[in-house]
Amino acid sequence: MINAGHDMSTLLLALGLMLLIEGAGPLLAPRAWREAFSRALALADGQLRFIGLVSVVIGAALVLSFR
């Protein structure tokens, strides 16, 4: 049986952790974060898709390894 309350709290925990990690860059090093973001804007669509694919694969592997 699926425990919906536990699943929701896990999802919210993951979302909170993601926001914490994503927010650390602009909070701690705004200039470096802005420069990295501007370099990302200069990448071609295919390069961004590849980075996204690698991120999804690594993220999925991490999630599956801890389940």
Contacts in CASP RR format, 6 or more apart in sequence:
PFRMAT RR
TARGET T0000
AUTHOR 0000-0000-0000
METHOD contacts of the structure
MODEL  1
MINAGHDMSTLLLALGLMLLIEGAGPLLAPRAWREAFSRALALADGQLRF
IGLVSVVIGAALVLSFR
25 32 0 8 1.000
25 33 0 8 1.000
26 33 0 8 1.000
26 34 0 8 1.000
40 48 0 8 1.000
43 51 0 8 1.000
END
